[in-house]
């Protein structure tokens, strides 16, 4: 394995758990903020603007650290990480959400831990653990119960394939994030977000979206949150989390975020929480505990 990769401990320490919780909280806020930013900003333009502004912040922070910038193979990995994590993933997600419901997207994204585990095992980043598989399936069933218990599932094929491609994209980007996580988060995100923003803005131009600055106060505050907390804060913490934990375990944030988003909606927007949602949330909690958080001597990153 390349020397740029940080080694993860066998079990998450207190710092890793705090980072995991903060990532989940900030990621949940993103779901709410995007709803408000989408009131005025076309999806690809909104995502590209968000990451372009965040990249400027990270670039300023990177220069302030006076640390060396990545070169050669490490630079290439960081650019690819950005194209996948910030560019292709968000492009696929935003396009898919034009054709499927948020519930469909949620259930497909809940498969991220399973896909990340499979990719990590195939690339010898992790050793296969049965409990990780069981935990991932339990969490997937929990999200499925929340999303589809009251309704029938009717998903167009092409958008579904795009969602599955998004899952594979984010799973691989998490693994790439492990390779580049030894660098300072500001430097990594400055390079990666610049690459991702360039891809999104190019796609926005190709799609003929109108570029404009938000005028509604709600949209402006949402954009401010998405840049400051949902991008600068979240992705700096994400790289620190990936540095301290295995890729498949860190990816469980994708199944916890929908549950915490539901709680935030109940608190902020007075959205009622149903018994169905509580049952599904319980399954998610069990799956995440069993697959990622419970003590186990076996889970570790493959030897470098």
Phi, psi and omega in degrees: 000151184293154182289345181284357185268134175276150181267133181268145176287163181294326179233150178291132175273182184299322180295318179298320180293321177295316178299318179300313180297318179294320178298318179296315181297312180293322178295324178294320177298330179299319181301318180289319182294322180298325178301320181283321180293329179289352176298331183233329188263127172304149191302310182292320177295318179298316179292317180296319178297316179304310184284331176294316178294318178295324178297323177297317179298313180297323179296317177298317178295322181296316178295327180293330180287337181058031177265157181292145177276153180295148179225165173058230184297322179295321177296317180298316178298319182294320178295315179297319176304315180293319179298322180282307190289319184254336183264285187296318181301310182290327176297314179296318181295312183296322178293317181298321183289352171283345188235345180230165179280164176297328178297318177298314180299321181297314183292323179291318179294336178294347177275000182304314179301321180293316180293318179297318177300314180298315179294319181294322178292316180298327181265009177060032174275330180220161173264145183294134177233125180300321182295330176294320177295313180296316179297319179296320179294318179298316179296320178298317178296323179296315178294321177298321179296317179296317188281325193234002180303318182274350190230165175272150182266120179221100187239124174299145187295310186296313175300324177297317177297323178295321177295318178296322176295324177296320178297313178297323180296312182289326176298315179291326179292327176297319178294317176297324177300327176296321180293326185256003186288344179290337177287163177298133183304326180295318181291314180300313181290328177299315180289312186293316181291327176298317179295314180295318179297320179299318179295315181295318180291325175296317178296324178296317177298317180297327180278355179074025180289150177275129179265119179210159177269139182297141179252332179288137179303321181298318181291324179293315178296323178296317179296319178299317178296315183298325179283307188286312185258316184283348178238297181299309181292309186298311188279339169292315178293325180298316179295323176294322178294313180298327178296326187262355187217169179284153180302316183293322179292316179298329183290349178295347174304330183292337178261343176277326183304315178300325180291314179291329175297319177300319179292319178296320178297321179296324182281314187275316187252007179057036176281126183292147176259122183270165176297324177300317180295322180294319177297314179298319178298322177298318177297320179298314181298316178298315181297317180293319178297312184292322185274336187227325191259331184295144180301133176207132180283351189269331185285124173197163176287142179302146184299142181262000000 
